[in-house]
Amino acid sequence: MFESNIDNGVEVQCHCYLQHFTFFISGLTLMGCTTCRDKHARFKQKLGRCKQCMWQLTALSLFSWLVWGWRYREQPTSVESITLIFAASAFSALLLTHFVVALHRYLKKKA
């Protein structure tokens, strides 16, 4: 697991850990459709197409806001609370963007 190199020492070990972690993460595919997994597709081409992505964002958004309301509503200026607000806002904003683009594509297709 570790590559030993007397010159680099810790740097080589950290690099080896990073390689294993990157390989592990690249093996996980969270996105279900081929548009989302395509590495050459642009970000705006991916929006509003994958229902699995939208369901994941819905679950993450709801869970984040529920946890914030249950746990951090009384102390909104703590670091944990602000971090959770940023994460929940990002999930919600991306979900809203997906919905707007999906609605735009639906209306464009009907016309």
trRosetta pair geometry for C-beta under 8 A, 3 or more apart (Angstrom, degrees):
i j d omega theta_ij theta_ji phi_ij phi_ji
1 16 6.7 122 159 145 59 130
1 20 7.3 0 -151 -56 91 152
2 12 7.7 87 -175 115 78 95
2 13 5.2 -9 -138 -116 103 91
2 16 5.8 148 -126 71 43 161
3 12 5.0 -101 84 161 100 116
3 13 7.2 -161 50 -82 66 50
3 15 7.8 -42 42 76 122 103
3 16 5.2 169 7 -70 94 133
4 12 7.3 125 -130 98 14 141
5 8 4.6 23 94 37 121 98
5 9 7.0 -106 82 -40 72 31
5 12 4.6 118 30 -39 115 163
6 9 7.1 15 -166 -63 27 77
8 11 4.4 -92 178 63 99 108
8 12 4.3 101 99 -33 124 101
9 12 6.7 146 72 22 15 97
9 13 7.3 -38 149 -1 47 106
10 13 5.5 -59 -150 40 39 112
10 14 6.1 37 155 -19 73 106
11 14 5.9 -54 -146 38 29 109
11 15 6.3 32 154 -21 63 107
12 15 5.6 -53 -146 36 31 114
12 16 6.4 35 152 -23 64 103
13 16 5.6 -52 -150 32 32 113
13 17 6.6 33 152 -16 64 103
14 17 5.7 -52 -150 36 34 112
14 18 6.3 36 151 -20 66 106
15 18 5.5 -54 -149 37 32 114
15 19 6.5 37 151 -23 64 102
16 19 5.7 -49 -151 31 32 113
16 20 6.7 29 153 -14 64 104
17 20 5.9 -58 -151 38 33 108
17 21 6.2 29 153 -17 68 109
18 21 5.7 -55 -142 40 31 111
18 22 6.1 33 157 -20 66 107
19 22 5.8 -55 -144 38 28 110
19 23 6.3 29 156 -19 63 107
20 23 5.7 -54 -147 36 30 112
20 24 6.4 32 153 -21 64 106
21 24 5.6 -53 -149 35 32 113
21 25 6.3 27 156 -14 66 107
22 25 5.9 -55 -144 40 31 107
22 26 6.1 29 158 -19 65 109
23 26 5.9 -56 -143 38 28 109
23 27 6.6 33 154 -25 61 105
24 27 5.9 -58 -158 28 30 114
24 28 7.3 25 149 -18 62 102
25 28 5.9 -55 -158 29 39 109
29 32 7.8 114 136 -85 103 39
29 37 6.5 4 -150 -103 119 119
30 56 7.0 84 170 -120 109 166
31 36 3.3 -135 175 125 136 132
31 37 5.4 -178 91 -59 114 73
31 50 6.5 -21 -159 -168 91 170
31 52 7.1 135 -152 93 46 119
31 53 6.1 11 -123 -75 86 105
32 36 7.0 53 48 45 44 136
32 50 6.4 149 56 -160 87 117
32 52 4.0 65 16 31 130 164
32 53 7.6 -144 24 -38 88 74
33 36 5.1 92 63 8 82 101
33 37 7.2 -165 94 0 43 91
33 49 6.5 -131 89 124 161 104
33 50 4.4 -147 15 -105 127 104
33 52 6.8 169 -21 29 88 115
33 53 7.8 -71 18 -18 107 107
34 37 5.8 -63 -142 46 37 104
34 38 6.2 53 156 -42 69 99
35 38 5.9 -45 -152 13 29 117
35 41 5.9 116 -169 -114 67 174
35 45 6.7 -137 -168 134 110 93
35 46 5.6 162 140 -114 101 68
35 49 5.2 -14 71 104 157 152
35 50 6.5 -154 66 -53 109 104
36 41 7.9 -87 -98 64 16 144
36 46 5.6 94 -100 -147 63 115
36 49 7.6 -167 -48 82 87 111
36 50 5.0 7 -41 -48 127 156
36 53 6.1 171 -94 -56 147 131
38 41 4.1 76 92 -13 116 111
41 45 4.6 -121 -176 83 99 131
41 46 5.8 111 124 -57 125 94
42 45 4.8 97 59 1 77 106
42 46 7.5 -149 96 -8 44 88
43 46 5.9 -63 -159 31 35 111
43 47 7.1 42 150 -34 67 100
44 47 5.8 -38 -150 13 41 117
44 101 7.8 -169 -162 -121 72 144
45 49 7.9 -1 152 -16 56 141
46 49 6.4 -106 -167 31 38 118
46 50 7.2 -17 -175 -2 80 114
46 53 7.9 80 162 -24 101 175
47 97 6.0 -71 -146 137 131 98
47 98 5.7 -143 -163 -104 78 58
47 101 4.2 66 129 46 110 169
47 102 7.9 -123 146 -42 74 72
48 98 5.3 165 -76 -163 54 57
48 99 7.5 163 -106 -70 89 7
48 100 7.6 -96 -80 76 122 48
48 101 3.3 -134 -36 102 134 100
48 102 3.6 -171 -153 -59 97 66
48 103 7.8 -110 -134 10 129 49
48 104 7.3 -71 -112 47 170 92
48 105 5.6 149 131 3 139 130
49 102 7.6 -171 -54 -94 30 89
49 105 8.0 38 -78 17 71 173
50 53 3.9 68 93 6 115 111
50 54 6.8 169 98 -11 63 83
51 54 5.4 -55 -148 39 39 112
51 55 6.2 41 153 -21 70 103
52 55 5.8 -52 -146 36 31 110
52 56 6.4 34 153 -19 63 105
53 56 5.7 -54 -150 36 31 112
53 57 6.4 28 154 -15 65 107
53 98 6.9 -166 110 -116 107 148
54 57 5.7 -53 -146 39 32 110
54 58 6.3 38 152 -24 64 104
54 95 6.6 104 -146 -137 70 81
54 98 5.1 -175 -98 137 97 149
54 99 7.5 110 -137 -64 124 73
54 102 7.6 7 -80 -40 148 150
55 58 5.5 -50 -146 33 33 115
55 59 6.4 31 155 -17 65 104
56 59 5.9 -55 -149 37 31 108
56 60 6.2 26 155 -14 66 109
57 60 5.7 -55 -140 42 32 110
57 61 5.9 33 159 -21 66 109
57 91 5.6 172 -159 -169 78 83
57 94 5.8 -128 -134 97 140 104
57 95 4.1 175 135 -80 126 97
57 98 6.7 143 46 8 158 148
58 61 5.9 -57 -144 38 25 110
58 62 6.2 21 160 -14 63 109
58 95 6.1 120 -71 -131 59 140
59 62 6.1 -57 -144 40 27 107
59 63 6.0 24 160 -16 64 113
60 63 5.9 -58 -141 41 26 110
60 64 6.1 26 160 -20 64 110
60 91 4.6 -141 110 -135 107 144
61 64 5.9 -57 -145 36 25 109
61 65 6.4 16 161 -10 63 109
61 88 6.2 100 -145 -157 59 72
61 91 4.0 -168 -79 123 78 117
61 92 4.8 115 -138 -74 125 70
61 95 5.5 -53 -37 -11 150 150
62 65 6.2 -62 -146 41 27 103
62 66 6.0 25 158 -18 65 112
63 66 5.8 -58 -144 39 27 110
63 67 6.2 25 159 -17 64 108
64 67 6.0 -58 -147 38 27 107
64 68 6.3 26 155 -17 63 108
64 84 6.1 178 -168 -172 91 86
64 87 5.6 -144 -138 107 143 100
64 88 3.5 -174 124 -90 125 93
64 91 5.9 138 17 28 146 146
65 68 5.6 -54 -145 38 32 112
65 69 6.2 30 157 -17 66 108
65 88 5.0 126 -63 -158 69 140
65 92 7.6 65 -51 -60 122 125
66 69 5.9 -57 -145 40 29 108
66 70 6.0 20 159 -13 65 113
67 70 5.9 -60 -139 43 28 106
67 71 5.5 -10 174 12 67 120
67 72 7.7 36 133 7 71 102
67 84 6.6 -119 99 -157 107 141
68 71 6.7 -71 -124 52 18 86
68 72 5.1 -52 -152 52 60 110
68 73 6.8 99 144 -60 67 72
68 81 6.7 102 -144 -145 92 72
68 84 4.7 173 -85 127 103 127
68 85 6.3 109 -131 -73 149 66
68 88 6.0 -73 -16 -22 141 155
69 72 7.9 -20 -40 54 11 69
69 73 5.2 34 -149 -57 43 122
70 73 7.4 97 5 -9 9 110
72 75 5.9 -81 -158 65 66 80
72 76 6.7 102 147 -95 90 48
72 78 6.6 -125 -145 52 107 116
72 80 6.2 -148 -98 105 135 96
72 81 3.7 171 177 -102 133 95
72 84 6.1 141 25 50 156 142
73 76 6.9 -2 -158 -64 32 91
75 78 4.6 34 136 -17 114 117
75 81 5.8 -165 103 -36 76 146
76 81 5.2 -157 -142 148 35 146
76 82 7.7 90 169 -66 61 70
76 85 7.6 58 -158 -53 89 140
77 81 6.9 27 33 68 12 133
77 82 7.1 21 -154 -50 33 109
78 81 4.5 91 59 7 85 107
78 82 7.0 -159 88 -6 42 86
79 82 6.0 -58 -147 39 29 107
79 83 6.2 30 155 -20 65 109
80 83 5.7 -56 -148 37 29 112
80 84 6.3 25 156 -15 65 108
81 84 5.9 -58 -148 39 28 108
81 85 6.3 32 153 -22 64 106
82 85 5.5 -51 -147 34 33 114
82 86 6.5 34 154 -19 64 103
83 86 5.8 -54 -152 35 31 110
83 87 6.4 27 152 -15 65 107
84 87 5.6 -52 -143 39 35 110
84 88 6.0 31 159 -15 68 109
85 88 6.0 -56 -140 42 27 107
85 89 6.0 28 158 -20 63 111
86 89 5.8 -57 -143 39 26 111
86 90 6.3 28 156 -21 63 106
87 90 5.8 -56 -149 34 29 111
87 91 6.5 28 154 -16 64 105
88 91 5.7 -51 -147 37 33 111
88 92 6.2 30 155 -17 65 109
89 92 5.7 -57 -143 41 30 110
89 93 6.0 31 157 -21 66 108
90 93 5.8 -53 -141 37 28 110
90 94 6.3 24 160 -14 63 107
91 94 6.1 -61 -149 40 26 106
91 95 6.2 26 154 -18 64 110
92 95 5.6 -55 -146 38 30 112
92 96 6.2 32 155 -20 65 106
93 96 5.7 -52 -146 36 30 112
93 97 6.4 33 153 -20 63 105
94 97 5.5 -50 -148 35 34 114
94 98 6.5 40 151 -21 64 101
95 98 5.6 -49 -151 32 34 114
95 99 6.5 31 152 -17 65 104
96 99 5.7 -54 -148 37 34 111
96 100 6.3 33 155 -19 67 106
97 100 5.8 -53 -144 36 31 110
97 101 6.3 25 159 -13 65 108
98 101 6.1 -63 -148 41 26 105
98 102 6.1 25 156 -19 65 111
99 102 5.7 -55 -141 39 29 111
99 103 6.2 29 159 -18 65 107
100 103 5.9 -55 -148 38 28 110
100 104 6.3 30 152 -21 63 107
101 104 5.5 -51 -145 36 33 115
101 105 6.3 32 155 -17 66 104
102 105 5.9 -54 -147 38 30 108
102 106 6.2 32 153 -21 64 108
103 106 5.6 -54 -145 36 31 114
103 107 6.2 25 158 -14 66 107
104 107 6.1 -58 -145 41 27 105
104 108 6.1 28 155 -21 64 111
105 108 5.6 -55 -142 38 30 113
105 109 6.2 32 157 -22 65 107
106 109 5.9 -56 -149 34 27 110
106 110 6.6 25 153 -18 62 108
107 110 5.7 -54 -147 36 34 112
107 111 6.5 30 157 -20 66 107
108 111 6.1 -57 -148 34 29 108
